[in-house]
Amino acid sequence: MVAMVLGSISRLQTRWLVVGTLAGLLSLAGCAVKTDEVLELQREKQELLGRLRQAEGTIAEQRETLKRKDEQISSLSELGPERLEVLFAVEKIELGRYTGGTNLDEEGRDDGVRGCMKHKDQAGKTVTAVGSVEIDVFDLAQKEESLLMSYSFTAAQAKEHWQSGGLANHYSFTCPWKDREPLGDEITIRVKFVDYLSGRTFTASKQCRIRPAGLD
């Protein structure tokens, strides 16, 4: 990037020199240069000056950015991978007791599932973590096509489902049924979480009772 900007400055300086030289030669030769031609040359000169200053400013910004990147690289190299060991890193995920079927339309049957996911550190304490989430729901009674549905959430989307305050300190995802529904009253929910801090992948599963359609 810096090399490109330097090349642009060199071309601008060359063109500026040509314009100035041309104007000087016309003056020395005693040519009757028209006023509008002189004004056009002056305008072009000012334009080139402005572009030159802009290019120089871009170079200064790029150099400052490179300096900050070098400082970051140096700091991370000194810290080493051991820094993750002293952070509140995720060691496992758990599906909470409210994970299971959920009645969204209040008609007496479950029309989807809710997944409540917590992150635990090495001490077993709940910690906050950011990452992507995948939720798979299985009906093992349907042996040939046991996977009922899947939901995926990017890290940005998952943050919208974070709940905190009081006793809540977890992700809560509501996933309505898609094309198919369970045949029986039991499903399996599997959640995969990719931690953006460590890059590690965690999974947790839970069998849950539901109220399927047609069950009074």
SULURDA-V231034 format. One record per backbone hydrogen bond with DSSP energy under -0.5 kcal/mol. CO is the residue of the C=O (numbers start at 0). NH is the residue of the N-H. Records with the same first field share a line. If there is no record, write none. Layout:
CO=NH, NH
//
This chain:
0=4
1=5
2=6
3=7
4=8
5=9
6=10
7=11
8=12
9=13
10=14
11=15
12=16
13=17
14=18
15=19
16=20
17=21
18=22
19=23
20=24
21=25
22=26
23=27
24=28
25=30
26=29
30=32
33=37
34=38
35=39
36=40
37=41
38=42
39=43
40=44
41=45
42=46
43=47
44=48
45=49
46=50
47=51
48=52
49=53
50=54
51=55
52=56
53=57
54=58
55=59
56=60
57=61
58=62
59=63
60=64
61=65
62=66
63=67
64=68
65=69
66=70
67=71
68=72
69=73
70=74
71=75
72=76
73=77
74=78
75=79
79=82
80=83
81=84, 85
82=85
83=86
86=88
91=119
93=95, 117
95=98
99=113
101=103, 110, 111
110=176
111=101
112=174
113=99, 115
114=116, 172
115=95
116=170
117=93
118=126
119=90, 91
120=123
124=120
129=195
131=193
132=152
133=191
134=150
135=189
136=147, 148
137=139, 187
138=141
140=142
142=145
145=138, 147
148=136
150=134
152=132
153=157
154=158
155=159
156=159
157=160
158=161
160=171
162=169
164=167
167=164
169=162
170=116
172=114, 174
173=175
174=112
179=177
184=209
186=207
187=137, 189
188=205
189=135
190=203
191=133
192=194, 201
193=131
194=198
199=194
201=192
203=190
205=188
207=186
208=100
209=211
210=109
211=214
213=215
//
